[in-house]
Amino acid sequence: MRFLPVFLDLKAGPVVLIGAGELLRAKLRVLAAAGARIRVHAIDGDHDLGGLTPDDAARIEFAAGDPLTADLAGVIAIVCAGAGDVGVAMSVRAKALGLPVNVMDDLEHSSFIFPAIVDRGDVVVAVGTGGTSPVVARRVREKIEALLPARIGELAEFIGGFRKSINERIAEFPLRRRFWERVIDGPIGASVLAGRKSEAEAALEQISDPSAFARADKPEGSVALVGAGPGDPDLLTIKALRALQDADIVFHDELVSAEILDRIRRDTTRVAVGRRVGKPGIGQDAINRRMIEAAQAGQRVVRLKGGDPFVFGRGGEEVEALRAAGVPYSIIPGITAGIGGAADFEVPLTYRHEATRITFLTAHKARDAETVDWSTLTDTRMTVVVYMGMTAAPAVRAGLLAAGRSPETPVGVFARVTQPDAQAAIGTLRDLPELVRRTDGGPAILIIGEVVRHAGSLRRQTPKHIISDLLDAAE
C-alpha cells in the first residue's frame, strides 16, 4: 500500500488550486463539496465557477499573481489540475515546505492522490488504486454505490444525534458497541433507512435502560418478503440483494434460480418451502408458522419468492399472519414474470391505440380457469397475461372462445423468462394447447392479445429457442 487513505479536514485552512479549464473546475467541484476554502490560481485567466451554488462560491477566492511566489502561510494542501509545467514546479515548492501536493495524473510529483468517492452525507467511502487505474477505482465505486442504502448517511447522522447521550448512560465500551449494533441492525435502523425517521426517534427514546437493551439475550427478529424476479439474478433489486446479504435464514420457493440463491450470504440457512406443479409442498400455514417462529427467535428472516410477492405470490396472506403475530416485516417488490417475459421477448403489453388495458390472472389448474368470468376479457384492446396457465391451457382457450374471443387472437407461451434457456412458442388462441406442448416445460406465462404480433425478438435470430407459427404465416 503506497498511499495511506486518510480523511483531511478541509476547513482547517485554505486549499490552493492551480490549473485551467475543465480539469480545474472538476477539482473545484470536489473540493467545494467537501466544504473547503479554496484559493484558485486560474493560469488561463478563466474565473468560471462551473455552476457552483452561491454558498460554495462564497468559499472561493481567485488569486492574482504567480502561484510559484504566492504566500502559502496557513495553506493545508496544494492541488494542480491542468497546470502543465507550473504543476511540476509547484510540486517541488510544496514538498520543500512540507505541504501535501497533488498533481493530476502525475504520481511522481504527488504526495497524495484523489480517490474515487462515494458520498452519502455523513458516510463517505474512498476507493483508490494507488493512482495506477482511476477507471478501475470508478468501477469499484459504482459497485459500492449500488450496494449502499440511499439513506445510509441519514442513519449515521441519526446515530450521531443520540450518540453522546447514550454513551453517557453506558459506561462499558463493548456494551456501547452492542447497543448501536442492535439499533442499526434492528427495526430502528430499518425505519431510518425506510425514511421513517420520526418513528425511529420515538422507538429509540422509548429505550429506558440502554444497558439492558444492549445485554438482551434475545435480539429482535423480523421478516422481509422479497421478490426474486423471474429468474435473471441481475434483475434483483439492490434492496433485495441487501436483504439476502443480511438474512440469518431464507425460506425460498423451489423455482428461485440457483444463480439468485448464490447471492445469499454463505453462512445463511436456506430452507426450500415451495413446490412444483404436481408435487407436494409443506403448505402455506406451515410456511407462515416457520417464518414467525424464526423471527420470534431473533432471526432476520427473508421469504424469497419468485417474481413479486404481491402478484400471485401469497404475499398478502403472509403479511396478515405476520401482523397477527406482531412480527416486524418489510416488503421488497420484485419484477413479476409477466413484465419480465414481455421485456425478454419484446412484447409490448400496452400499445397506443391498440392495447390500452392489461389483465393479470392465474389459472393454476383447470378448475381455476373454469371460475374466471371470461366474458370480461373479450375486448380486443385488452392484453391478458395468464400465470401458471400451462396445465389449464385447454380450459383457458375454451373459456375465451366460448366468451367470443376470436380463435385467430395472437398468443405467446413464454417459458423460463429472462433465463438463458428461455423459450417462446407463438401462434393463435386456437392452437394454445399445442403451443404449450412445444415448449420444454418449466414455469411459463401466456400472453394473449394483438400485442404479441409486435414481439421483436421473434424477428431476428437470438440465442433463445423460439417457435413461431403466427409470424411465419404473416411473412
DAHU-V697724 format. One record per residue. N is the residue number from 1. SS is DSSP state (~ for helix, > for strand, _ for the rest). OMEGA is omega in degrees with one decimal (* if undefined). NEAR is the number of other C-alpha atoms within 12 Angstrom. Layout:
<<N:SS:OMEGA:NEAR> <N:SS:OMEGA:NEAR>>
//
This chain:
<<1:_:-178.3:9> <2:_:-177.6:14> <3:_:177.2:18> <4:_:178.5:18> <5:_:177.7:19> <6:_:176.3:15> <7:_:-174.1:17> <8:_:176.8:21> <9:_:-175.2:16> <10:_:175.9:24> <11:_:-177.7:21> <12:_:-179.6:16> <13:_:-177.8:21> <14:_:171.5:30> <15:>:176.5:41> <16:>:-179.6:45> <17:>:-175.7:46> <18:>:176.9:48> <19:>:-175.2:39> <20:_:169.9:30> <21:~:-176.1:25> <22:~:178.3:21> <23:~:177.1:25> <24:~:-177.8:37> <25:~:177.2:31> <26:~:177.6:26> <27:~:178.0:36> <28:~:180.0:43> <29:~:179.8:27> <30:~:-178.7:28> <31:~:179.3:34> <32:~:179.4:33> <33:~:178.9:26> <34:_:177.3:26> <35:_:-175.6:26> <36:_:163.9:33> <37:_:-168.6:34> <38:>:174.1:40> <39:>:-170.9:37> <40:>:169.1:42> <41:>:179.6:39> <42:>:-171.7:36> <43:_:175.3:28> <44:_:178.9:20> <45:_:-178.8:18> <46:_:-178.3:20> <47:_:177.8:27> <48:_:-178.6:22> <49:_:174.6:29> <50:_:175.4:21> <51:_:178.5:16> <52:_:179.9:22> <53:_:177.1:16> <54:~:179.2:12> <55:~:178.1:15> <56:~:-178.3:23> <57:~:-178.8:26> <58:_:-179.4:17> <59:_:-176.7:28> <60:>:173.6:31> <61:>:175.5:24> <62:>:-175.8:27> <63:_:175.7:24> <64:_:176.0:20> <65:_:-176.1:15> <66:_:179.3:19> <67:_:-178.5:31> <68:_:177.9:24> <69:_:-177.2:16> <70:_:177.5:19> <71:_:-178.3:18> <72:_:179.4:27> <73:_:177.9:17> <74:_:180.0:18> <75:_:-178.8:27> <76:_:178.8:28> <77:>:178.9:40> <78:>:-179.3:49> <79:>:178.4:49> <80:>:-179.1:47> <81:>:-176.2:38> <82:_:-175.3:29> <83:_:179.0:33> <84:_:-177.4:24> <85:~:178.0:20> <86:~:179.3:30> <87:~:179.1:36> <88:~:179.8:31> <89:~:179.8:25> <90:~:178.0:37> <91:~:179.2:37> <92:~:-179.6:24> <93:~:-177.9:25> <94:~:-178.4:35> <95:~:177.5:22> <96:~:179.6:14> <97:~:-179.2:19> <98:_:179.9:17> <99:_:175.0:26> <100:>:-178.0:29> <101:>:173.7:37> <102:>:172.8:39> <103:>:-171.3:40> <104:_:178.3:36> <105:_:179.9:25> <106:_:-177.7:26> <107:~:-176.0:22> <108:~:-175.4:20> <109:~:-179.9:29> <110:_:173.0:33> <111:_:170.0:29> <112:_:-179.7:33> <113:_:176.3:39> <114:_:176.4:39> <115:_:164.9:34> <116:>:-168.6:29> <117:>:167.4:30> <118:>:-174.3:30> <119:>:175.1:26> <120:>:179.7:24> <121:_:-179.7:20> <122:_:175.7:20> <123:>:179.3:24> <124:>:177.0:24> <125:>:178.7:27> <126:>:-178.6:26> <127:>:179.5:31> <128:_:175.1:29> <129:_:-177.8:25> <130:_:179.9:27> <131:_:-175.3:30> <132:_:-176.7:19> <133:_:176.7:19> <134:~:-179.6:21> <135:~:176.5:17> <136:~:178.8:18> <137:~:179.2:24> <138:~:178.7:23> <139:~:176.5:20> <140:~:177.9:23> <141:~:179.6:25> <142:~:178.1:20> <143:~:-179.9:18> <144:~:177.0:24> <145:~:-177.0:25> <146:~:-175.3:20> <147:~:-175.2:23> <148:_:174.1:28> <149:_:-177.5:29> <150:_:-176.1:25> <151:_:-179.0:27> <152:~:176.0:29> <153:~:177.7:24> <154:~:177.8:30> <155:~:177.7:35> <156:~:178.8:26> <157:~:178.7:20> <158:~:180.0:32> <159:~:179.2:30> <160:~:179.6:17> <161:~:-178.4:18> <162:~:-168.2:23> <163:~:-176.1:22> <164:~:-176.9:14> <165:~:179.1:16> <166:~:-179.1:29> <167:~:176.5:24> <168:~:-178.3:15> <169:~:178.1:22> <170:_:-174.7:25> <171:_:-173.7:17> <172:_:-178.1:17> <173:~:179.7:16> <174:~:-179.9:15> <175:~:175.0:23> <176:~:-179.0:26> <177:~:179.6:22> <178:~:178.7:25> <179:~:-176.5:35> <180:~:174.7:31> <181:~:179.5:21> <182:~:178.0:31> <183:~:-176.3:35> <184:~:-174.3:26> <185:~:-174.8:27> <186:_:-177.2:34> <187:~:179.9:33> <188:~:177.5:35> <189:~:179.5:35> <190:~:179.2:38> <191:~:178.5:29> <192:~:-178.6:32> <193:~:178.2:30> <194:_:178.5:23> <195:_:-179.6:21> <196:_:-173.4:20> <197:~:-179.1:25> <198:~:177.4:17> <199:~:179.2:20> <200:~:178.8:28> <201:~:179.8:24> <202:~:-178.9:17> <203:~:-179.7:20> <204:~:179.8:32> <205:~:179.2:18> <206:_:178.2:13> <207:_:-174.5:20> <208:_:-178.7:15> <209:_:-177.4:16> <210:~:179.8:30> <211:~:177.8:26> <212:~:177.5:19> <213:~:-179.3:28> <214:~:-177.4:31> <215:~:-174.2:21> <216:_:-179.8:16> <217:_:-173.9:13> <218:_:178.6:17> <219:_:-179.4:25> <220:_:178.5:31> <221:_:179.2:34> <222:>:179.4:40> <223:>:172.1:47> <224:>:173.1:44> <225:>:-169.6:43> <226:>:173.7:45> <227:>:-177.8:43> <228:_:-176.5:51> <229:>:-173.2:42> <230:_:175.7:48> <231:_:-179.7:40> <232:_:-177.4:33> <233:~:179.3:29> <234:~:177.1:22> <235:~:171.5:32> <236:_:174.7:39> <237:_:178.4:28> <238:~:-179.9:27> <239:~:176.9:30> <240:~:179.8:40> <241:~:178.0:34> <242:~:179.8:25> <243:~:178.9:40> <244:~:179.6:40> <245:~:-177.9:27> <246:~:-169.5:30> <247:_:170.2:36> <248:_:179.6:31> <249:>:-179.6:36> <250:>:171.7:43> <251:>:-172.2:41> <252:>:174.1:36> <253:_:177.9:39> <254:_:-173.2:29> <255:_:174.9:29> <256:_:-172.3:41> <257:_:179.2:33> <258:~:-179.9:20> <259:~:177.3:20> <260:~:178.1:35> <261:~:178.1:34> <262:_:179.3:19> <263:_:177.4:30> <264:_:176.8:34> <265:_:-168.5:21> <266:_:-178.7:16> <267:_:179.1:15> <268:_:177.0:23> <269:>:179.2:23> <270:>:-179.5:27> <271:>:176.7:25> <272:>:-176.3:27> <273:_:-179.4:29> <274:_:176.3:27> <275:_:174.9:21> <276:_:-178.9:19> <277:_:176.8:20> <278:_:-179.9:10> <279:_:-177.6:11> <280:_:173.5:12> <281:_:-176.3:17> <282:_:177.5:20> <283:_:-176.2:17> <284:~:-179.8:24> <285:~:179.4:18> <286:~:177.5:17> <287:~:178.9:32> <288:~:-177.4:33> <289:~:-177.2:22> <290:~:176.2:30> <291:~:-178.1:40> <292:~:179.8:36> <293:~:-179.7:24> <294:~:179.6:32> <295:~:179.9:34> <296:~:174.8:24> <297:_:175.9:21> <298:_:-178.1:27> <299:_:171.8:31> <300:>:-171.3:38> <301:>:169.7:44> <302:>:170.4:50> <303:>:-173.1:51> <304:>:-172.7:50> <305:>:175.0:45> <306:_:179.5:45> <307:>:-178.9:47> <308:_:-176.9:36> <309:_:-174.1:34> <310:_:174.1:27> <311:_:-178.3:30> <312:_:-178.9:24> <313:_:-179.7:32> <314:_:178.0:28> <315:~:178.9:33> <316:~:178.9:19> <317:~:-179.0:20> <318:~:177.0:35> <319:~:179.6:29> <320:~:178.9:18> <321:~:179.9:26> <322:~:176.6:34> <323:~:-177.5:18> <324:~:-178.8:15> <325:~:-178.9:21> <326:_:-178.1:18> <327:_:176.4:31> <328:_:-178.3:33> <329:>:173.7:36> <330:>:-177.1:31> <331:>:179.4:31> <332:>:-175.3:32> <333:_:175.9:32> <334:_:176.8:36> <335:_:-178.7:34> <336:_:-173.2:35> <337:~:-179.9:46> <338:~:178.5:46> <339:~:-179.7:33> <340:~:179.8:37> <341:~:179.1:41> <342:~:179.1:37> <343:~:-176.8:25> <344:~:-177.1:35> <345:_:173.1:43> <346:_:174.9:29> <347:_:179.4:37> <348:_:-176.7:34> <349:_:170.8:37> <350:_:-179.4:29> <351:>:-173.1:23> <352:_:179.5:13> <353:_:-176.3:12> <354:_:178.6:21> <355:>:-173.9:25> <356:_:-179.7:20> <357:>:176.2:25> <358:>:172.5:29> <359:>:173.6:28> <360:>:176.6:28> <361:>:179.4:28> <362:>:178.4:33> <363:_:-174.9:31> <364:_:179.4:29> <365:_:-179.5:23> <366:~:-178.8:22> <367:~:174.5:18> <368:~:-179.8:24> <369:~:-177.7:28> <370:~:-179.5:22> <371:_:-179.3:18> <372:_:174.0:27> <373:_:-174.5:16> <374:~:-179.2:25> <375:~:179.0:17> <376:~:-173.2:21> <377:~:-175.4:31> <378:_:179.4:27> <379:_:-177.1:25> <380:_:177.2:29> <381:_:176.8:25> <382:>:171.5:30> <383:>:179.9:38> <384:>:177.8:43> <385:>:-175.2:40> <386:>:176.0:42> <387:>:174.8:38> <388:_:-173.8:37> <389:_:-175.8:40> <390:_:-179.8:38> <391:_:-175.7:33> <392:_:-176.6:31> <393:~:178.1:40> <394:~:-180.0:28> <395:~:176.6:29> <396:~:178.8:46> <397:~:-177.9:41> <398:~:-178.7:26> <399:~:-179.1:31> <400:~:179.5:34> <401:~:-180.0:24> <402:~:-179.4:21> <403:~:176.5:19> <404:_:177.3:20> <405:_:-175.4:32> <406:_:176.0:25> <407:_:-179.9:25> <408:_:178.2:26> <409:_:178.6:33> <410:>:-178.7:38> <411:>:172.7:47> <412:>:172.9:55> <413:>:-173.8:52> <414:>:-174.7:55> <415:>:176.5:44> <416:_:-172.6:37> <417:_:179.4:39> <418:_:179.5:36> <419:_:-175.2:33> <420:_:-178.5:19> <421:_:-179.7:23> <422:_:179.4:33> <423:>:173.1:38> <424:>:172.1:46> <425:>:-173.2:42> <426:>:177.8:48> <427:>:-179.9:39> <428:>:-179.3:34> <429:~:179.9:40> <430:~:-173.4:31> <431:~:-173.2:31> <432:~:-179.9:40> <433:~:179.0:28> <434:~:178.3:25> <435:~:176.9:39> <436:~:-178.7:39> <437:~:-177.2:24> <438:~:175.9:26> <439:_:-175.4:31> <440:_:179.1:22> <441:_:-177.3:26> <442:_:179.8:31> <443:_:-176.6:40> <444:>:171.6:46> <445:>:174.3:47> <446:>:173.5:53> <447:>:-173.3:54> <448:>:178.3:52> <449:_:-176.4:44> <450:~:-177.5:39> <451:~:-179.8:35> <452:~:178.5:46> <453:~:-176.2:37> <454:~:-176.1:28> <455:_:-172.6:35> <456:~:-177.0:20> <457:~:-177.2:30> <458:~:-175.2:30> <459:~:178.2:22> <460:_:179.5:15> <461:_:178.0:12> <462:_:176.4:18> <463:_:-176.2:17> <464:_:179.9:24> <465:>:-173.6:27> <466:>:175.5:33> <467:>:-175.1:31> <468:>:170.4:33> <469:_:-171.0:28> <470:~:-174.3:30> <471:~:174.8:25> <472:~:-179.6:15> <473:~:-178.3:13> <474:~:-178.9:12> <475:_:*:9>>
//
